[in-house]
Amino acid sequence: MKADTHPDYHEITVQMTDGTKYTTRSTWGKPGETMVLEIDPTSHPAWTGGPARLNEAGGQVAKFNKRFAGISLPTKK
């Protein structure tokens, strides 16, 4: 196997949305850095079963409605 083909595997700290932290090994970032999560199993509706807490105002449907707001379809007589 070739030498130096794999990225550096080191310990980092992961901070959940509720503030809890844990240490794990990863190829992300540099040794000792903290990865702050925006979505995790404590807040995502796929795991909690509740409504989404994310407010996506610029989603695809909103973008479509904004773009075609002035267009109306002809009605049959």
C-alpha positions in Angstrom: 0.0 0.0 0.0 1.3 3.5 -0.8 2.4 5.7 2.1 0.7 9.0 2.8 -2.5 8.2 0.9 -4.9 8.5 3.9 -5.8 11.8 5.6 -4.6 12.5 9.2 -6.9 10.7 11.7 -6.9 12.6 15.1 -9.1 13.5 18.1 -11.6 16.4 17.9 -14.4 17.6 20.2 -18.0 17.7 18.9 -20.4 20.2 20.4 -24.1 19.3 20.1 -26.9 21.9 19.8 -27.8 21.6 23.5 -24.2 22.4 24.5 -23.0 18.9 25.4 -19.6 17.9 24.1 -17.8 14.6 23.4 -14.4 13.6 22.0 -14.1 11.4 18.9 -11.6 10.7 16.2 -12.0 12.2 12.8 -10.3 13.5 9.7 -12.1 16.8 10.0 -10.1 19.9 11.0 -7.0 19.9 13.1 -6.2 18.0 16.3 -8.0 19.5 19.3 -10.5 21.6 17.2 -14.2 21.8 18.1 -16.9 21.0 15.6 -20.1 22.9 16.5 -23.2 21.2 15.0 -26.2 23.1 13.8 -28.4 20.0 13.5 -28.0 16.8 15.5 -30.2 13.9 16.8 -31.4 16.0 19.8 -32.9 18.7 17.5 -33.7 17.1 14.1 -37.3 16.1 13.6 -36.3 12.8 12.0 -35.1 11.6 15.4 -37.3 13.6 17.7 -40.6 13.0 15.8 -41.6 16.6 16.3 -42.1 19.5 14.0 -39.1 21.0 12.2 -37.4 23.9 14.0 -35.7 25.1 10.9 -37.2 28.1 9.2 -36.3 27.9 5.6 -37.7 31.1 4.1 -35.7 30.8 0.9 -36.7 27.3 -0.1 -37.5 26.1 -3.6 -41.3 26.6 -3.2 -40.9 30.1 -1.9 -38.5 30.9 -4.8 -41.0 29.5 -7.3 -43.9 31.4 -5.9 -41.9 34.7 -5.9 -40.8 34.1 -9.5 -44.2 33.3 -10.9 -46.4 35.5 -8.6 -47.7 37.7 -11.4 -48.6 35.0 -13.8 -52.2 33.7 -13.9 -53.5 30.9 -16.0 -56.4 31.6 -18.4 -59.7 30.2 -17.3 -62.0 28.2 -19.6 -65.3 29.8 -20.5 
